[in-house]
C-alpha cells in the first residue's frame, strides 16, 4: 500500500474515537521492528480538538526504506 492509499483510507469519514471531531492533522511515520529487519509505514491522523492519535498502516516489508 502506498502513502496515498493509506491517506485515502484514513480520510473516509474519519471521526475521532475520543471526542467525535472530524478535523485532523496528518503525518507520516515509520515504526521499526525490535531488530530492525522489518518496518511498518504509518499514516497518523491527529485530532485537532483533543489530540488523540489514529494510526493507519501504509504497508510493511523487509528493509523497506522507500
PDB file of N, CA, C and O in Angstrom:
ATOM      1  N   UNK A   1       0.855  -1.181   0.000  1.00  0.00           N
ATOM      2  CA  UNK A   1       0.000   0.000   0.000  1.00  0.00           C
ATOM      3  C   UNK A   1       0.899   1.240   0.000  1.00  0.00           C
ATOM      4  O   UNK A   1       1.925   1.269   0.679  1.00  0.00           O
ATOM      5  N   UNK A   2       0.519   2.230  -0.741  1.00  0.00           N
ATOM      6  CA  UNK A   2       1.294   3.469  -0.815  1.00  0.00           C
ATOM      7  C   UNK A   2       0.829   4.446   0.260  1.00  0.00           C
ATOM      8  O   UNK A   2      -0.209   4.241   0.889  1.00  0.00           O
ATOM      9  N   UNK A   3       1.610   5.517   0.466  1.00  0.00           N
ATOM     10  CA  UNK A   3       1.220   6.573   1.409  1.00  0.00           C
ATOM     11  C   UNK A   3      -0.126   7.160   0.996  1.00  0.00           C
ATOM     12  O   UNK A   3      -0.974   7.441   1.843  1.00  0.00           O
ATOM     13  N   UNK A   4      -0.315   7.343  -0.294  1.00  0.00           N
ATOM     14  CA  UNK A   4      -1.546   7.962  -0.791  1.00  0.00           C
ATOM     15  C   UNK A   4      -2.760   7.072  -0.538  1.00  0.00           C
ATOM     16  O   UNK A   4      -3.822   7.567  -0.162  1.00  0.00           O
ATOM     17  N   UNK A   5      -2.611   5.765  -0.741  1.00  0.00           N
ATOM     18  CA  UNK A   5      -3.720   4.851  -0.484  1.00  0.00           C
ATOM     19  C   UNK A   5      -4.078   4.829   0.999  1.00  0.00           C
ATOM     20  O   UNK A   5      -5.258   4.833   1.350  1.00  0.00           O
ATOM     21  N   UNK A   6      -3.083   4.805   1.860  1.00  0.00           N
ATOM     22  CA  UNK A   6      -3.338   4.826   3.302  1.00  0.00           C
ATOM     23  C   UNK A   6      -3.998   6.140   3.709  1.00  0.00           C
ATOM     24  O   UNK A   6      -4.864   6.163   4.584  1.00  0.00           O
ATOM     25  N   UNK A   7      -3.585   7.234   3.070  1.00  0.00           N
ATOM     26  CA  UNK A   7      -4.184   8.537   3.353  1.00  0.00           C
ATOM     27  C   UNK A   7      -5.658   8.550   2.963  1.00  0.00           C
ATOM     28  O   UNK A   7      -6.486   9.077   3.705  1.00  0.00           O
ATOM     29  N   UNK A   8      -5.994   7.981   1.817  1.00  0.00           N
ATOM     30  CA  UNK A   8      -7.391   7.930   1.387  1.00  0.00           C
ATOM     31  C   UNK A   8      -8.226   7.072   2.337  1.00  0.00           C
ATOM     32  O   UNK A   8      -9.368   7.414   2.640  1.00  0.00           O
ATOM     33  N   UNK A   9      -7.662   5.961   2.806  1.00  0.00           N
ATOM     34  CA  UNK A   9      -8.368   5.116   3.773  1.00  0.00           C
ATOM     35  C   UNK A   9      -8.649   5.887   5.057  1.00  0.00           C
ATOM     36  O   UNK A   9      -9.718   5.750   5.651  1.00  0.00           O
ATOM     37  N   UNK A  10      -7.694   6.689   5.476  1.00  0.00           N
ATOM     38  CA  UNK A  10      -7.851   7.448   6.719  1.00  0.00           C
ATOM     39  C   UNK A  10      -8.885   8.556   6.586  1.00  0.00           C
ATOM     40  O   UNK A  10      -9.556   8.890   7.562  1.00  0.00           O
ATOM     41  N   UNK A  11      -9.024   9.128   5.404  1.00  0.00           N
ATOM     42  CA  UNK A  11      -9.928  10.265   5.210  1.00  0.00           C
ATOM     43  C   UNK A  11     -11.393   9.859   5.059  1.00  0.00           C
ATOM     44  O   UNK A  11     -12.276  10.707   5.193  1.00  0.00           O
ATOM     45  N   UNK A  12     -11.669   8.605   4.787  1.00  0.00           N
ATOM     46  CA  UNK A  12     -13.042   8.177   4.540  1.00  0.00           C
ATOM     47  C   UNK A  12     -13.858   8.223   5.825  1.00  0.00           C
ATOM     48  O   UNK A  12     -13.830   7.280   6.617  1.00  0.00           O
ATOM     49  N   UNK A  13     -14.588   9.323   6.034  1.00  0.00           N
ATOM     50  CA  UNK A  13     -15.500   9.504   7.149  1.00  0.00           C
ATOM     51  C   UNK A  13     -14.838   9.254   8.496  1.00  0.00           C
ATOM     52  O   UNK A  13     -15.436   8.642   9.381  1.00  0.00           O
ATOM     53  N   UNK A  14     -13.614   9.721   8.655  1.00  0.00           N
ATOM     54  CA  UNK A  14     -12.916   9.543   9.916  1.00  0.00           C
ATOM     55  C   UNK A  14     -13.523  10.457  10.976  1.00  0.00           C
ATOM     56  O   UNK A  14     -13.705  11.655  10.761  1.00  0.00           O
ATOM     57  N   UNK A  15     -13.827   9.866  12.110  1.00  0.00           N
ATOM     58  CA  UNK A  15     -14.361  10.600  13.254  1.00  0.00           C
ATOM     59  C   UNK A  15     -13.544  10.159  14.470  1.00  0.00           C
ATOM     60  O   UNK A  15     -13.329   8.967  14.687  1.00  0.00           O
ATOM     61  N   UNK A  16     -13.098  11.131  15.253  1.00  0.00           N
ATOM     62  CA  UNK A  16     -12.272  10.823  16.420  1.00  0.00           C
ATOM     63  C   UNK A  16     -13.006   9.885  17.371  1.00  0.00           C
ATOM     64  O   UNK A  16     -14.172  10.102  17.701  1.00  0.00           O
ATOM     65  N   UNK A  17     -12.315   8.853  17.799  1.00  0.00           N
ATOM     66  CA  UNK A  17     -12.896   7.879  18.722  1.00  0.00           C
ATOM     67  C   UNK A  17     -13.090   8.448  20.124  1.00  0.00           C
ATOM     68  O   UNK A  17     -13.903   7.933  20.891  1.00  0.00           O
ATOM     69  N   UNK A  18     -12.354   9.502  20.466  1.00  0.00           N
ATOM     70  CA  UNK A  18     -12.445  10.070  21.811  1.00  0.00           C
ATOM     71  C   UNK A  18     -13.494  11.176  21.914  1.00  0.00           C
ATOM     72  O   UNK A  18     -14.264  11.216  22.873  1.00  0.00           O
ATOM     73  N   UNK A  19     -13.525  12.080  20.918  1.00  0.00           N
ATOM     74  CA  UNK A  19     -14.391  13.262  21.062  1.00  0.00           C
ATOM     75  C   UNK A  19     -15.393  13.439  19.915  1.00  0.00           C
ATOM     76  O   UNK A  19     -16.263  14.306  20.000  1.00  0.00           O
ATOM     77  N   UNK A  20     -15.290  12.638  18.843  1.00  0.00           N
ATOM     78  CA  UNK A  20     -16.230  12.733  17.735  1.00  0.00           C
ATOM     79  C   UNK A  20     -15.888  13.800  16.704  1.00  0.00           C
ATOM     80  O   UNK A  20     -16.646  13.991  15.753  1.00  0.00           O
ATOM     81  N   UNK A  21     -14.785  14.489  16.863  1.00  0.00           N
ATOM     82  CA  UNK A  21     -14.361  15.536  15.931  1.00  0.00           C
ATOM     83  C   UNK A  21     -14.059  14.943  14.558  1.00  0.00           C
ATOM     84  O   UNK A  21     -13.744  13.758  14.448  1.00  0.00           O
ATOM     85  N   UNK A  22     -14.154  15.767  13.507  1.00  0.00           N
ATOM     86  CA  UNK A  22     -13.882  15.289  12.142  1.00  0.00           C
ATOM     87  C   UNK A  22     -12.748  16.048  11.459  1.00  0.00           C
ATOM     88  O   UNK A  22     -12.560  15.887  10.253  1.00  0.00           O
ATOM     89  N   UNK A  23     -11.989  16.866  12.179  1.00  0.00           N
ATOM     90  CA  UNK A  23     -10.851  17.577  11.582  1.00  0.00           C
ATOM     91  C   UNK A  23      -9.559  17.058  12.207  1.00  0.00           C
ATOM     92  O   UNK A  23      -9.449  16.908  13.424  1.00  0.00           O
ATOM     93  N   UNK A  24      -8.573  16.786  11.328  1.00  0.00           N
ATOM     94  CA  UNK A  24      -7.338  16.135  11.750  1.00  0.00           C
ATOM     95  C   UNK A  24      -6.126  16.767  11.076  1.00  0.00           C
ATOM     96  O   UNK A  24      -6.229  17.334   9.989  1.00  0.00           O
ATOM     97  N   UNK A  25      -4.977  16.660  11.738  1.00  0.00           N
ATOM     98  CA  UNK A  25      -3.684  16.932  11.129  1.00  0.00           C
ATOM     99  C   UNK A  25      -3.118  15.584  10.706  1.00  0.00           C
ATOM    100  O   UNK A  25      -3.308  14.582  11.395  1.00  0.00           O
ATOM    101  N   UNK A  26      -2.413  15.560   9.559  1.00  0.00           N
ATOM    102  CA  UNK A  26      -1.896  14.309   9.009  1.00  0.00           C
ATOM    103  C   UNK A  26      -0.377  14.310   9.065  1.00  0.00           C
ATOM    104  O   UNK A  26       0.264  15.309   8.740  1.00  0.00           O
ATOM    105  N   UNK A  27       0.199  13.178   9.481  1.00  0.00           N
ATOM    106  CA  UNK A  27       1.640  13.000   9.458  1.00  0.00           C
ATOM    107  C   UNK A  27       1.951  11.581   9.012  1.00  0.00           C
ATOM    108  O   UNK A  27       1.131  10.675   9.163  1.00  0.00           O
ATOM    109  N   UNK A  28       3.148  11.397   8.459  1.00  0.00           N
ATOM    110  CA  UNK A  28       3.619  10.075   8.060  1.00  0.00           C
ATOM    111  C   UNK A  28       4.714   9.650   9.009  1.00  0.00           C
ATOM    112  O   UNK A  28       5.463  10.483   9.519  1.00  0.00           O
ATOM    113  N   UNK A  29       4.809   8.353   9.248  1.00  0.00           N
ATOM    114  CA  UNK A  29       5.852   7.860  10.136  1.00  0.00           C
ATOM    115  C   UNK A  29       6.211   6.427   9.827  1.00  0.00           C
ATOM    116  O   UNK A  29       5.675   5.810   8.907  1.00  0.00           O
ATOM    117  N   UNK A  30       7.131   5.915  10.619  1.00  0.00           N
ATOM    118  CA  UNK A  30       7.608   4.549  10.437  1.00  0.00           C
ATOM    119  C   UNK A  30       7.957   3.990  11.808  1.00  0.00           C
ATOM    120  O   UNK A  30       8.548   4.676  12.642  1.00  0.00           O
ATOM    121  N   UNK A  31       7.587   2.744  12.025  1.00  0.00           N
ATOM    122  CA  UNK A  31       7.961   2.028  13.240  1.00  0.00           C
ATOM    123  C   UNK A  31       8.796   0.833  12.810  1.00  0.00           C
ATOM    124  O   UNK A  31       8.376   0.047  11.961  1.00  0.00           O
ATOM    125  N   UNK A  32       9.982   0.698  13.400  1.00  0.00           N
ATOM    126  CA  UNK A  32      10.848  -0.434  13.085  1.00  0.00           C
ATOM    127  C   UNK A  32      10.611  -1.566  14.073  1.00  0.00           C
ATOM    128  O   UNK A  32      10.211  -1.342  15.215  1.00  0.00           O
ATOM    129  N   UNK A  33      10.864  -2.787  13.611  1.00  0.00           N
ATOM    130  CA  UNK A  33      10.743  -3.944  14.489  1.00  0.00           C
ATOM    131  C   UNK A  33      11.881  -3.934  15.508  1.00  0.00           C
ATOM    132  O   UNK A  33      12.803  -3.122  15.425  1.00  0.00           O
ATOM    133  N   UNK A  34      11.800  -4.830  16.448  1.00  0.00           N
ATOM    134  CA  UNK A  34      12.791  -4.877  17.524  1.00  0.00           C
ATOM    135  C   UNK A  34      14.214  -4.970  17.001  1.00  0.00           C
ATOM    136  O   UNK A  34      15.102  -4.293  17.519  1.00  0.00           O
ATOM    137  N   UNK A  35      14.447  -5.779  16.001  1.00  0.00           N
ATOM    138  CA  UNK A  35      15.801  -5.969  15.482  1.00  0.00           C
ATOM    139  C   UNK A  35      16.055  -5.171  14.213  1.00  0.00           C
ATOM    140  O   UNK A  35      17.157  -5.231  13.669  1.00  0.00           O
ATOM    141  N   UNK A  36      15.080  -4.435  13.730  1.00  0.00           N
ATOM    142  CA  UNK A  36      15.282  -3.574  12.574  1.00  0.00           C
ATOM    143  C   UNK A  36      15.175  -4.245  11.231  1.00  0.00           C
ATOM    144  O   UNK A  36      15.491  -3.622  10.218  1.00  0.00           O
ATOM    145  N   UNK A  37      14.739  -5.502  11.174  1.00  0.00           N
ATOM    146  CA  UNK A  37      14.650  -6.209   9.902  1.00  0.00           C
ATOM    147  C   UNK A  37      13.409  -5.822   9.105  1.00  0.00           C
ATOM    148  O   UNK A  37      13.419  -5.878   7.876  1.00  0.00           O
ATOM    149  N   UNK A  38      12.361  -5.437   9.786  1.00  0.00           N
ATOM    150  CA  UNK A  38      11.144  -5.004   9.104  1.00  0.00           C
ATOM    151  C   UNK A  38      10.740  -3.637   9.624  1.00  0.00           C
ATOM    152  O   UNK A  38      11.161  -3.218  10.702  1.00  0.00           O
ATOM    153  N   UNK A  39       9.934  -2.961   8.859  1.00  0.00           N
ATOM    154  CA  UNK A  39       9.420  -1.669   9.294  1.00  0.00           C
ATOM    155  C   UNK A  39       7.961  -1.562   8.870  1.00  0.00           C
ATOM    156  O   UNK A  39       7.530  -2.198   7.909  1.00  0.00           O
ATOM    157  N   UNK A  40       7.227  -0.762   9.589  1.00  0.00           N
ATOM    158  CA  UNK A  40       5.817  -0.542   9.298  1.00  0.00           C
ATOM    159  C   UNK A  40       5.635   0.943   9.021  1.00  0.00           C
ATOM    160  O   UNK A  40       5.933   1.784   9.869  1.00  0.00           O
ATOM    161  N   UNK A  41       5.144   1.260   7.825  1.00  0.00           N
ATOM    162  CA  UNK A  41       4.856   2.649   7.475  1.00  0.00           C
ATOM    163  C   UNK A  41       3.468   2.990   8.007  1.00  0.00           C
ATOM    164  O   UNK A  41       2.552   2.172   7.929  1.00  0.00           O
ATOM    165  N   UNK A  42       3.314   4.199   8.548  1.00  0.00           N
ATOM    166  CA  UNK A  42       2.053   4.619   9.136  1.00  0.00           C
ATOM    167  C   UNK A  42       1.615   5.973   8.611  1.00  0.00           C
ATOM    168  O   UNK A  42       2.441   6.840   8.325  1.00  0.00           O
ATOM    169  N   UNK A  43       0.323   6.142   8.488  1.00  0.00           N
ATOM    170  CA  UNK A  43      -0.274   7.467   8.326  1.00  0.00           C
ATOM    171  C   UNK A  43      -0.952   7.749   9.660  1.00  0.00           C
ATOM    172  O   UNK A  43      -1.793   6.977  10.121  1.00  0.00           O
ATOM    173  N   UNK A  44      -0.574   8.864  10.269  1.00  0.00           N
ATOM    174  CA  UNK A  44      -1.110   9.220  11.577  1.00  0.00           C
ATOM    175  C   UNK A  44      -2.038  10.417  11.420  1.00  0.00           C
ATOM    176  O   UNK A  44      -1.644  11.453  10.885  1.00  0.00           O
ATOM    177  N   UNK A  45      -3.247  10.270  11.881  1.00  0.00           N
ATOM    178  CA  UNK A  45      -4.226  11.344  11.860  1.00  0.00           C
ATOM    179  C   UNK A  45      -4.417  11.802  13.307  1.00  0.00           C
ATOM    180  O   UNK A  45      -4.834  11.024  14.165  1.00  0.00           O
ATOM    181  N   UNK A  46      -4.108  13.067  13.563  1.00  0.00           N
ATOM    182  CA  UNK A  46      -4.138  13.604  14.916  1.00  0.00           C
ATOM    183  C   UNK A  46      -5.333  14.545  15.043  1.00  0.00           C
ATOM    184  O   UNK A  46      -5.439  15.530  14.313  1.00  0.00           O
ATOM    185  N   UNK A  47      -6.220  14.234  15.965  1.00  0.00           N
ATOM    186  CA  UNK A  47      -7.428  15.033  16.159  1.00  0.00           C
ATOM    187  C   UNK A  47      -7.046  16.460  16.544  1.00  0.00           C
ATOM    188  O   UNK A  47      -6.247  16.666  17.456  1.00  0.00           O
ATOM    189  N   UNK A  48      -7.618  17.444  15.849  1.00  0.00           N
ATOM    190  CA  UNK A  48      -7.320  18.846  16.136  1.00  0.00           C
ATOM    191  C   UNK A  48      -7.978  19.328  17.419  1.00  0.00           C
ATOM    192  O   UNK A  48      -7.567  20.342  17.982  1.00  0.00           O
ATOM    193  N   UNK A  49      -8.989  18.617  17.885  1.00  0.00           N
ATOM    194  CA  UNK A  49      -9.678  19.032  19.110  1.00  0.00           C
ATOM    195  C   UNK A  49      -9.005  18.458  20.363  1.00  0.00           C
ATOM    196  O   UNK A  49      -8.658  19.208  21.276  1.00  0.00           O
ATOM    197  N   UNK A  50      -8.820  17.130  20.412  1.00  0.00           N
ATOM    198  CA  UNK A  50      -8.327  16.517  21.652  1.00  0.00           C
ATOM    199  C   UNK A  50      -6.912  15.946  21.542  1.00  0.00           C
ATOM    200  O   UNK A  50      -6.311  15.604  22.561  1.00  0.00           O
ATOM    201  N   UNK A  51      -6.362  15.835  20.309  1.00  0.00           N
ATOM    202  CA  UNK A  51      -5.005  15.339  20.129  1.00  0.00           C
ATOM    203  C   UNK A  51      -4.872  13.824  20.079  1.00  0.00           C
ATOM    204  O   UNK A  51      -3.758  13.303  20.027  1.00  0.00           O
ATOM    205  N   UNK A  52      -6.005  13.106  20.094  1.00  0.00           N
ATOM    206  CA  UNK A  52      -5.941  11.642  20.017  1.00  0.00           C
ATOM    207  C   UNK A  52      -5.315  11.222  18.690  1.00  0.00           C
ATOM    208  O   UNK A  52      -5.637  11.781  17.642  1.00  0.00           O
ATOM    209  N   UNK A  53      -4.429  10.247  18.738  1.00  0.00           N
ATOM    210  CA  UNK A  53      -3.697   9.791  17.557  1.00  0.00           C
ATOM    211  C   UNK A  53      -4.346   8.531  16.988  1.00  0.00           C
ATOM    212  O   UNK A  53      -4.474   7.517  17.675  1.00  0.00           O
ATOM    213  N   UNK A  54      -4.757   8.615  15.706  1.00  0.00           N
ATOM    214  CA  UNK A  54      -5.296   7.464  14.986  1.00  0.00           C
ATOM    215  C   UNK A  54      -4.213   7.011  14.018  1.00  0.00           C
ATOM    216  O   UNK A  54      -3.676   7.829  13.271  1.00  0.00           O
ATOM    217  N   UNK A  55      -3.879   5.720  14.015  1.00  0.00           N
ATOM    218  CA  UNK A  55      -2.827   5.197  13.152  1.00  0.00           C
ATOM    219  C   UNK A  55      -3.415   4.279  12.088  1.00  0.00           C
ATOM    220  O   UNK A  55      -4.296   3.465  12.364  1.00  0.00           O
ATOM    221  N   UNK A  56      -2.902   4.429  10.850  1.00  0.00           N
ATOM    222  CA  UNK A  56      -3.330   3.608   9.727  1.00  0.00           C
ATOM    223  C   UNK A  56      -2.094   3.051   9.034  1.00  0.00           C
ATOM    224  O   UNK A  56      -1.139   3.780   8.769  1.00  0.00           O
ATOM    225  N   UNK A  57      -2.120   1.766   8.747  1.00  0.00           N
ATOM    226  CA  UNK A  57      -0.987   1.124   8.101  1.00  0.00           C
ATOM    227  C   UNK A  57      -0.864   1.579   6.652  1.00  0.00           C
ATOM    228  O   UNK A  57      -1.856   1.708   5.935  1.00  0.00           O
ATOM    229  N   UNK A  58       0.386   1.818   6.240  1.00  0.00           N
ATOM    230  CA  UNK A  58       0.683   2.140   4.847  1.00  0.00           C
ATOM    231  C   UNK A  58       1.572   1.059   4.246  1.00  0.00           C
ATOM    232  O   UNK A  58       2.193   1.269   3.205  1.00  0.00           O
ATOM    233  N   UNK A  59       1.634  -0.102   4.903  1.00  0.00           N
ATOM    234  CA  UNK A  59       2.418  -1.222   4.382  1.00  0.00           C
ATOM    235  C   UNK A  59       3.610  -1.542   5.254  1.00  0.00           C
ATOM    236  O   UNK A  59       3.922  -0.822   6.203  1.00  0.00           O
ATOM    237  N   UNK A  60       4.270  -2.637   4.915  1.00  0.00           N
ATOM    238  CA  UNK A  60       5.467  -3.051   5.647  1.00  0.00           C
ATOM    239  C   UNK A  60       6.323  -3.903   4.729  1.00  0.00           C
ATOM    240  O   UNK A  60       5.884  -4.325   3.659  1.00  0.00           O
ATOM    241  N   UNK A  61       7.544  -4.148   5.161  1.00  0.00           N
ATOM    242  CA  UNK A  61       8.405  -5.009   4.382  1.00  0.00           C
ATOM    243  C   UNK A  61       9.785  -5.142   4.994  1.00  0.00           C
ATOM    244  O   UNK A  61      10.156  -4.391   5.895  1.00  0.00           O
ATOM    245  N   UNK A  62      10.531  -6.097   4.498  1.00  0.00           N
ATOM    246  CA  UNK A  62      11.902  -6.278   4.962  1.00  0.00           C
ATOM    247  C   UNK A  62      12.790  -5.268   4.266  1.00  0.00           C
ATOM    248  O   UNK A  62      12.806  -5.188   3.038  1.00  0.00           O
ATOM    249  N   UNK A  63      13.512  -4.515   5.030  1.00  0.00           N
ATOM    250  CA  UNK A  63      14.407  -3.466   4.542  1.00  0.00           C
ATOM    251  C   UNK A  63      13.719  -2.546   3.554  1.00  0.00           C
ATOM    252  O   UNK A  63      14.276  -2.201   2.512  1.00  0.00           O
ATOM    253  N   UNK A  64      12.516  -2.158   3.892  1.00  0.00           N
ATOM    254  CA  UNK A  64      11.686  -1.303   3.022  1.00  0.00           C
ATOM    255  C   UNK A  64      11.944   0.150   3.409  1.00  0.00           C
ATOM    256  O   UNK A  64      11.390   0.624   4.400  1.00  0.00           O
ATOM    257  N   UNK A  65      12.760   0.855   2.661  1.00  0.00           N
ATOM    258  CA  UNK A  65      13.158   2.218   3.012  1.00  0.00           C
ATOM    259  C   UNK A  65      12.687   3.256   2.006  1.00  0.00           C
ATOM    260  O   UNK A  65      13.289   4.326   1.919  1.00  0.00           O
ATOM    261  N   UNK A  66      11.633   2.982   1.240  1.00  0.00           N
ATOM    262  CA  UNK A  66      11.191   3.959   0.243  1.00  0.00           C
ATOM    263  C   UNK A  66      10.385   5.058   0.886  1.00  0.00           C
ATOM    264  O   UNK A  66       9.929   5.972   0.198  1.00  0.00           O
TER     265      UNK A  66
END
